[in-house]
Amino acid sequence: MLVFLWTLPTTLIGLAAALLWIALGAKARIRHGVVEVHGGWLAKRMLHAGGFAALALGHVIIGCSPGVLDQLRTHEHVHVKQAERWGILFIPAYLLAGLWQLLCGRHAYYDNPFEREAFAAEAQPVKACEAHQQRQ
């Protein structure tokens, strides 16, 4: 319960965004304890405007489509866990980490430690499958 309270400010931002998406035709579902929102008018603009397919804000994940959410669920759930750790500080910490990377001449997204953790989690099942295949 304390984790949900600690994450609540970020989740409220996510819920506000989700309500806007739903008002513009998106659908919502609950998967693995997280509200997932997908589709609608904004989903069509998501990739074009920001170049991203999904976004986690607390216990809310917004994605372009159900397939995208299925594909990126592991990655986005890392961000949910990060929001649980950082609470209200998650969004500022994420943005400052990206800014720091830019100031150091690196990529704001791909070199952001929050993203690197999420990408590493995505790769773990693949590595486990490769290790299993090598043993056979």
Secondary structure, 3 states (H helix, E strand, C coil): CHHHHHHHHHHHHHHHHHHHHHHCCCEEEEECCEEEEECCHHHHHHHHHHCCCEEEECCEEEECCHHHHHHHHHHHHHHHHHHHHHHHHHHHHHHHHHHHHHHCCCCCCCCCHHHHHHHHHHHHHHHHHHHHHHHC
